[in-house]
Amino acid sequence: MTEETMSRRFIDELFETIKSRRGSDPEESYTARLFDEGIEKITKKIGEESTEVIVAALRETPAHVVSESADLLYHLMVLWAEQEISPDDVFEELAGRAGRSGIEEKESRE
């Protein structure tokens, strides 16, 4: 199994675990608590984690950036589950942008 396949399988398994926590006991699952508290709490956590990635990048070690990035990706995946977006949806969007310059792609959205 390639590293790419293992990484993709891990993302899919994590996403399925996150989705399975919806409706679980918020006293026993942090993910269930996020779903229970709603979109405002989920997006607030994404903002906090984004800031922590930035601070780590500016002031900490690469290992700290990795740790904070994992937190950000987890919270982003909770948002995807809340919005009924799958990792495939995001990967397809990225694939559609492949081969285009970032400037060209950004201008196409304006």
C-alpha positions as CSV (number, residue, x, y, z in Angstrom):
1,M,0.0,0.0,0.0
2,T,1.4,3.4,-1.0
3,E,1.8,6.2,1.5
4,E,-0.8,8.2,-0.6
5,T,-3.3,5.3,-0.2
6,M,-2.6,5.0,3.5
7,S,-3.1,8.8,4.0
8,R,-6.3,8.8,2.1
9,R,-7.6,5.8,4.0
10,F,-6.8,7.5,7.2
11,I,-8.6,10.7,6.2
12,D,-11.7,8.6,5.2
13,E,-11.6,6.6,8.4
14,L,-11.3,9.7,10.6
15,F,-14.1,11.4,8.7
16,E,-16.4,8.4,9.2
17,T,-15.5,8.4,12.9
18,I,-16.4,12.1,13.1
19,K,-19.7,11.5,11.4
20,S,-20.5,8.6,13.7
21,R,-20.2,10.9,16.7
22,R,-23.2,13.1,15.6
23,G,-26.0,12.4,18.0
24,S,-23.7,10.7,20.6
25,D,-23.5,11.8,24.2
26,P,-21.9,15.3,24.4
27,E,-20.7,14.4,27.9
28,E,-18.7,11.5,26.5
29,S,-17.5,12.8,23.1
30,Y,-15.8,16.1,22.3
31,T,-16.9,15.7,18.7
32,A,-20.5,15.1,19.8
33,R,-20.3,18.2,21.9
34,L,-19.2,20.3,18.9
35,F,-22.1,19.0,16.8
36,D,-24.5,19.6,19.7
37,E,-23.2,23.2,20.1
38,G,-23.7,23.9,16.4
39,I,-22.1,25.7,13.5
40,E,-21.2,28.7,15.6
41,K,-19.0,26.7,17.9
42,I,-17.5,24.6,15.1
43,T,-16.5,27.7,13.1
44,K,-15.2,29.4,16.3
45,K,-12.9,26.5,16.8
46,I,-11.7,26.6,13.2
47,G,-10.9,30.3,13.7
48,E,-9.0,29.5,17.0
49,E,-7.1,26.6,15.4
50,S,-6.2,28.7,12.3
51,T,-4.7,31.4,14.5
52,E,-2.8,28.8,16.5
53,V,-1.3,27.4,13.2
54,I,-0.2,30.9,12.3
55,V,1.3,31.6,15.6
56,A,3.1,28.3,15.6
57,A,4.5,29.0,12.1
58,L,5.8,32.4,13.2
59,R,7.1,31.6,16.6
60,E,7.4,27.8,17.1
61,T,9.0,24.7,15.7
62,P,7.8,22.8,12.6
63,A,6.6,20.0,15.0
64,H,4.3,22.5,16.7
65,V,3.0,23.6,13.3
66,V,2.2,19.9,12.6
67,S,0.4,19.5,15.9
68,E,-1.7,22.6,15.4
69,S,-2.4,21.7,11.7
70,A,-3.8,18.4,12.9
71,D,-6.1,20.2,15.2
72,L,-7.2,22.5,12.4
73,L,-7.8,19.7,10.0
74,Y,-9.9,17.8,12.6
75,H,-12.1,20.8,13.2
76,L,-12.4,21.5,9.5
77,M,-13.6,17.9,9.0
78,V,-16.2,18.4,11.8
79,L,-17.4,21.4,9.8
80,W,-17.5,19.3,6.6
81,A,-19.6,16.6,8.4
82,E,-21.9,19.3,9.8
83,Q,-22.4,20.8,6.3
84,E,-22.7,17.3,4.6
85,I,-19.5,17.9,2.6
86,S,-17.3,14.9,2.1
87,P,-13.5,14.8,1.7
88,D,-14.1,13.7,-1.9
89,D,-16.0,17.0,-2.5
90,V,-12.9,18.9,-1.4
91,F,-10.4,16.7,-3.2
92,E,-12.5,17.0,-6.4
93,E,-12.4,20.8,-6.1
94,L,-8.6,20.8,-5.6
95,A,-8.2,18.4,-8.6
96,G,-10.3,20.8,-10.7
97,R,-7.9,23.5,-9.9
98,A,-4.8,21.5,-10.7
99,G,-2.7,22.8,-13.6
100,R,-4.2,26.3,-13.3
101,S,-2.3,29.2,-11.9
102,G,-3.5,30.4,-8.5
103,I,-4.0,33.9,-9.9
104,E,-6.1,32.5,-12.8
105,E,-8.2,30.3,-10.5
106,K,-8.8,33.2,-8.0
107,E,-9.9,35.5,-10.8
108,S,-12.4,32.9,-12.1
109,R,-14.2,33.1,-8.8
110,E,-14.5,36.9,-8.7
